[in-house]
Amino acid sequence: MLKKIRHGFIAAAMASYGVVMLVLVAGINIANYMQTASMQDQLAMDLLLYGPRALRHPGEGGPPGRKLPGRGAEAEFITRFFTVSIDSEGETVEISRDHISSIDHETAALYGKAVLGKGREKGYYKDYRYLVRREEAGATVLFLNASMQLQFMGSLLLMSSFIGLGSLFLVFWLVVFFSRYAIRPYIRNMERQKQFITDAGHELKTPITSIATSADIAAMEHEGDEWIANIQKQASRLAKLTGDLVALSRLDEETPFPEKTRFSLSDAAWEAAEAFAVLAKANGKQYIQRIQEPLELYGDRSSIQKLLSILLDNAVKYSDEKGQICLDVYRSHGKVCIEVFNTCHLADTSNLDRLFDRFYRMDQSRSVHLGGTGIGLSMAQAIAEAHGGRISVKSPDGESICFRVLL
């Protein structure tokens, strides 16, 4: 239980930080991409309208307007671009390569036709940012060399991703370290709660034993007295409830089974099921069991048998008159699976998961009549989780129920 709480705390903290870091990295790169693309589109548009003059600032021979970054006295010498004019028939009319030397005539023509074939007005092609200006006679495509900007965007993405991953690992180790301190108050409360249940259980044993003994003596003197019989019944139920509460409290410890061993699950299942098979048939119910041989499990044999007993006891108690009970124990995909099925009528199947809550009863009157304590399935869940497994319940038609344990 404590490991589960700590792991849940770590998972929640890392998920929150991971989402924040993902949004931050994505936001930085998207903002940089949009800003870079916008600046290049503005420059490409000015180059189409004003030619090389667009590279100068206003007042320095450049086009009218505000000063824009990347323009000035040196911009004309470092900015590389070329234009391709194509008529309405798709034929290349003119290619201007005065401000670039790395592209030949044929390559420029191919680039122009490839971009027009995309049907887009702007975007990236190879190492260039292109802008299309359409006219009645055809279209002019300006290609602005963006190799440096693309390289910078790639470097920024790579660097921010590495920083994000590195910080994620760093925060993970910090969260793992400090999680021990974060859950200490909860651990203290749980320890006090478990200690209280254990102490109360031990303190209650003496008066319960005394009541049961007195009731037994009184029953011998007043044979057939219904009041004394009821005292005996309730004392027995209280003793069982006290023992179950103490056992459940121990299952919540960090290491409830310090001495696990490898044992034959097949043999353990046969032993645990034998008494319930006889009981089911004595009550006129159909009992079927399929236990795969050989199955081995690393864990606590007695607790696994306790789990089987809880599930089979519930199946016998709550199955319909002349109903069907089925036990299956087998291996599936490297895991041990235990399934206990029984027919029964369920008026409401929306709260089946609550069956594992302590003292929850789906049918209050029937459960009390059958003598249940209300914590059996909670114990079954605790035993499954203590073995690194899980338990689930389903009722596909409301006329049957199946508990499934994966170990």
C-alpha positions in Angstrom: 0.0 0.0 0.0 2.7 2.5 0.9 4.7 1.6 -2.2 1.5 2.2 -4.3 0.9 5.6 -2.7 4.5 6.6 -3.2 4.5 5.5 -6.8 1.3 7.3 -7.4 2.8 10.5 -5.9 5.9 10.2 -8.1 3.8 9.4 -11.2 1.5 12.4 -10.6 4.4 14.8 -10.0 6.3 13.5 -13.1 3.2 13.7 -15.3 2.6 17.3 -14.3 6.2 18.3 -14.8 6.3 16.4 -18.1 3.3 18.1 -19.5 4.6 21.5 -18.4 8.0 20.8 -20.0 6.4 19.5 -23.2 4.3 22.6 -23.5 7.3 24.8 -22.8 9.6 23.1 -25.4 6.8 23.0 -28.0 5.9 26.6 -27.3 9.4 27.9 -27.7 10.0 26.0 -30.9 6.6 26.9 -32.4 7.0 30.5 -31.5 10.5 30.6 -33.0 9.3 28.9 -36.2 6.4 31.3 -36.6 8.5 34.4 -36.0 11.2 33.2 -38.3 8.8 32.3 -41.1 6.9 35.6 -40.7 10.2 37.6 -41.0 11.2 35.6 -44.1 7.8 36.0 -45.7 7.9 39.7 -45.1 11.4 39.9 -46.6 10.3 37.7 -49.6 7.3 39.9 -50.3 9.4 43.1 -50.1 12.0 41.5 -52.5 9.2 40.7 -55.0 7.9 44.3 -54.8 11.2 46.3 -54.5 14.0 44.0 -55.5 17.4 44.3 -53.7 16.2 47.7 -52.3 14.1 45.8 -49.8 17.3 44.8 -48.0 18.0 48.4 -46.9 16.4 50.3 -44.0 14.1 53.2 -44.8 16.1 56.4 -45.2 19.1 54.3 -46.5 17.5 53.8 -50.0 15.2 51.0 -48.8 11.4 50.8 -49.1 9.2 53.0 -47.0 8.1 51.7 -43.6 9.6 50.7 -40.3 13.0 49.2 -39.8 13.0 45.5 -39.8 15.6 43.1 -38.4 18.0 41.5 -40.8 18.2 44.5 -43.1 20.9 47.2 -43.4 24.1 48.0 -45.1 25.4 44.4 -45.1 22.2 42.6 -45.7 22.5 43.0 -49.5 25.7 41.0 -49.5 24.6 38.1 -47.2 21.0 37.6 -48.4 20.8 35.0 -51.2 17.6 34.6 -53.3 16.5 33.9 -56.8 13.2 34.3 -58.7 11.5 32.1 -61.3 8.7 33.4 -63.5 6.4 30.9 -65.1 3.5 31.7 -67.6 0.0 30.4 -67.5 1.0 27.4 -69.7 3.5 26.2 -67.2 6.6 27.3 -69.2 9.5 29.0 -67.5 9.7 32.6 -68.8 12.4 34.2 -66.7 14.9 33.2 -64.1 16.8 35.8 -62.0 20.0 34.4 -60.3 21.8 37.7 -59.8 21.9 37.2 -56.0 22.8 33.6 -55.8 25.5 31.4 -57.2 24.8 27.9 -55.9 21.7 27.3 -58.1 22.0 26.8 -61.8 19.4 27.6 -64.5 17.9 24.1 -64.8 17.7 23.5 -61.0 15.9 26.9 -60.5 13.4 26.0 -63.2 12.7 22.6 -61.5 12.3 24.3 -58.1 9.8 26.7 -59.5 7.6 24.1 -61.2 7.8 21.8 -58.1 6.6 24.6 -55.9 3.7 25.6 -58.2 2.7 22.0 -58.3 2.1 22.0 -54.6 -0.6 24.7 -55.0 0.6 26.6 -51.9 1.4 30.3 -51.7 4.3 30.0 -49.2 6.4 27.4 -47.4 9.8 25.7 -47.3 11.3 23.8 -50.1 14.7 22.2 -49.7 16.9 25.0 -48.0 14.6 27.8 -49.2 11.6 29.8 -48.0 9.4 30.4 -51.1 6.7 32.9 -51.8 4.4 32.8 -54.8 2.9 35.9 -56.4 0.2 35.1 -58.9 -0.7 37.3 -61.9 -2.9 37.0 -64.9 0.0 36.1 -67.1 1.3 33.5 -64.8 3.2 33.4 -61.5 6.5 34.5 -60.0 8.2 32.4 -57.2 10.8 33.9 -55.0 13.2 31.5 -53.3 14.9 33.0 -50.2 17.9 31.0 -48.9 17.0 29.9 -45.3 19.6 27.3 -44.7 21.0 29.2 -41.6 17.5 29.7 -40.2 16.6 26.1 -40.7 19.8 25.0 -39.1 19.2 27.2 -36.2 15.6 25.9 -35.8 16.8 22.4 -35.9 19.5 23.1 -33.3 17.1 24.9 -31.1 14.6 21.9 -31.3 17.4 19.4 -30.5 18.9 21.5 -27.7 15.6 22.3 -26.0 14.5 18.6 -26.3 17.8 17.4 -24.6 17.4 20.1 -21.9 13.8 19.0 -21.4 14.7 15.3 -21.1 17.7 16.1 -18.9 15.6 18.2 -16.6 12.9 15.5 -16.6 15.4 12.9 -15.4 16.8 15.3 -12.8 13.4 16.2 -11.5 12.5 12.4 -11.4 15.4 11.6 -9.1 14.6 14.7 -6.9 10.9 13.6 -6.7 11.9 10.0 -5.8 14.2 11.3 -3.1 11.8 13.9 -1.6 8.7 11.6 -2.0 9.9 9.8 1.1 9.6 12.9 3.1 6.3 14.0 1.4 4.4 10.9 2.4 5.8 10.7 5.9 2.7 12.2 7.5 0.5 9.8 5.7 2.8 6.9 6.7 2.6 8.0 10.3 -1.2 8.1 10.2 -1.3 4.7 8.5 1.0 3.2 11.1 -1.0 4.7 13.9 -4.2 3.3 12.3 -2.7 -0.1 11.9 -1.3 -0.1 15.4 -4.7 0.9 16.7 -6.5 -1.9 14.9 -3.8 -4.4 16.0 -4.0 -3.3 19.7 -7.8 -3.1 19.6 -7.9 -6.6 18.1 -5.8 -8.0 20.9 -7.7 -6.2 23.5 -11.0 -7.4 22.1 -10.0 -11.1 22.1 -10.2 -11.4 25.8 -13.8 -10.1 26.3 -15.0 -11.9 23.1 -13.5 -15.2 24.4 -15.1 -14.6 27.7 -18.5 -13.9 26.2 -18.3 -17.0 23.9 -17.2 -19.2 26.8 -20.0 -17.9 29.1 -22.5 -18.4 26.3 -21.3 -22.0 25.8 -21.8 -22.7 29.5 -25.2 -21.1 29.5 -26.2 -23.1 26.5 -25.4 -26.3 28.3 -27.6 -25.3 31.2 -30.4 -23.8 29.1 -30.3 -26.0 26.0 -32.3 -24.7 23.0 -32.5 -21.1 24.3 -32.7 -18.9 21.2 -31.2 -15.8 23.0 -28.1 -17.7 24.1 -27.8 -19.2 20.5 -27.9 -15.7 19.1 -25.1 -14.6 21.6 -23.0 -17.5 20.5 -23.6 -16.6 16.8 -22.7 -13.0 17.2 -19.7 -13.7 19.4 -18.4 -16.0 16.8 -19.0 -13.4 14.1 -17.3 -10.7 16.2 -14.3 -12.9 16.7 -14.0 -13.6 13.0 -14.4 -9.9 12.2 -11.7 -8.9 14.7 -9.3 -11.5 13.3 -10.0 -10.4 9.7 -9.4 -6.7 10.6 -6.0 -7.5 12.1 -5.1 -9.7 9.1 -6.1 -6.9 6.7 -4.1 -4.4 8.7 -1.0 -6.6 8.3 -1.6 -6.9 4.6 -1.2 -3.1 4.3 2.3 -3.2 5.6 5.2 -2.6 3.2 6.4 -6.3 3.3 3.3 -8.3 4.5 5.0 -11.6 3.4 8.7 -11.4 4.4 9.3 -15.1 3.7 7.9 -15.8 0.2 8.6 -19.2 -1.3 8.0 -20.9 -4.6 5.2 -23.4 -4.3 2.8 -25.5 -6.4 -0.2 -23.3 -7.1 -2.0 -26.2 -8.6 -1.8 -28.2 -5.4 -2.7 -25.2 -3.2 -5.8 -24.6 -5.4 -6.9 -28.2 -5.1 -6.6 -28.1 -1.3 -8.4 -24.8 -1.0 -11.2 -25.8 -3.3 -11.9 -29.3 -2.0 -14.1 -28.2 0.9 -16.1 -25.7 -1.2 -16.7 -28.3 -3.9 -18.3 -30.6 -1.4 -20.3 -27.7 0.1 -21.6 -26.6 -3.3 -22.7 -30.1 -4.2 -24.4 -30.5 -0.8 -26.4 -27.4 -1.5 -27.6 -28.7 -4.8 -25.3 -26.4 -6.9 -23.3 -27.4 -10.0 -19.6 -27.1 -9.3 -16.9 -27.1 -12.0 -13.2 -26.6 -11.6 -10.4 -26.6 -14.1 -6.9 -26.3 -12.6 -4.0 -26.4 -15.0 -1.0 -28.7 -14.1 1.7 -27.9 -13.2 1.5 -24.2 -12.0 4.0 -22.6 -9.7 4.0 -19.3 -8.0 6.4 -17.3 -5.9 4.6 -15.9 -2.9 2.9 -16.9 0.3 1.0 -20.2 0.0 -1.4 -19.7 2.9 -2.5 -16.2 1.8 -3.1 -17.4 -1.8 -5.3 -20.2 -0.4 -7.0 -17.6 1.7 -7.8 -15.6 -1.4 -9.2 -18.7 -3.1 -11.3 -19.5 0.0 -12.8 -15.9 0.1 -13.8 -16.0 -3.6 -15.2 -19.6 -3.5 -17.0 -18.8 -0.2 -18.7 -15.8 -1.8 -19.6 -17.9 -4.9 -21.2 -20.6 -2.8 -23.1 -18.1 -0.5 -24.4 -15.8 -3.2 -25.0 -18.1 -6.1 -28.6 -18.9 -7.2 -30.4 -21.9 -5.9 -29.2 -24.8 -8.1 -26.8 -22.3 -9.7 -23.4 -22.9 -11.3 -20.0 -22.2 -9.8 -16.8 -22.5 -11.8 -13.1 -22.2 -10.7 -10.4 -21.8 -13.4 -6.7 -21.6 -12.6 -4.4 -21.3 -15.6 -1.4 -19.5 -17.0 -2.0 -16.8 -19.7 0.7 -14.6 -21.4 3.2 -15.3 -18.6 0.8 -14.6 -15.8 -1.2 -16.8 -13.5 -4.9 -16.3 -13.8 -7.5 -17.3 -11.2 -11.2 -16.9 -12.2 -14.2 -17.7 -9.9 -17.5 -17.6 -11.7 -21.0 -18.1 -10.3 -24.6 -17.4 -11.5 -26.6 -14.9 -9.5 -29.1 -12.1 -10.0 -27.7 -8.6 -9.8 -30.2 -5.8 -9.8 -27.5 -3.1 -10.2 -24.1 -3.7 -11.9 -23.0 -0.1 -11.9 -21.0 -0.3 -8.6 -19.3 -3.6 -8.9 -15.9 -2.1 -8.2 -17.2 -1.0 -4.8 -17.4 -4.7 -3.8 -13.7 -4.3 -2.8 -14.5 -1.5 -0.4 -14.4 -2.4 3.3 -17.8 -3.2 4.8 -19.6 -2.5 1.5 -22.6 -4.7 0.9 -24.5 -4.9 -2.4 -27.4 -6.7 -0.7 -27.4 -5.6 3.0 -30.1 -7.9 4.3 -28.8 -11.0 2.5 -25.2 -10.5 3.5 -26.1 -10.1 7.2 -28.3 -13.2 7.0 -25.4 -15.2 5.5 -23.0 -14.1 8.1 -20.5 -12.1 6.1 -18.2 -9.6 7.7 -17.9 -7.2 4.6 -14.2 -7.2 4.4 -13.5 -10.5 2.6 -13.1 -9.1 -0.8 -11.0 -6.2 0.6 -8.6 -8.9 1.9 -8.6 -10.7 -1.4 -7.6 -7.4 -3.2 -4.9 -6.7 -0.6 -3.5 -10.3 -1.0 -3.5 -9.9 -4.8 -1.7 -6.5 -4.7 0.8 -7.8 -2.1 1.8 -10.4 -4.7 2.2 -7.7 -7.4 -1.1 -8.6 -9.0 -4.6 -7.2 -9.3 -8.2 -8.4 -9.0 -11.2 -7.3 -11.1 -14.9 -8.1 -11.3 -17.4 -8.1 -14.1 -21.0 -9.0 -14.8 -21.8 -8.9 -18.5 -25.5 -9.8 -18.2 -26.5 -9.1 -14.6 -27.2 -12.8 -14.2 -23.7 -13.9 -13.3 -20.5 -12.5 -11.8 -16.9 -13.4 -12.3 -13.9 -12.4 -10.2 -10.5 -12.5 -12.0 -7.1 -12.4 -10.3 -3.9 -11.8 -12.3 -0.7 -12.7 -10.5 
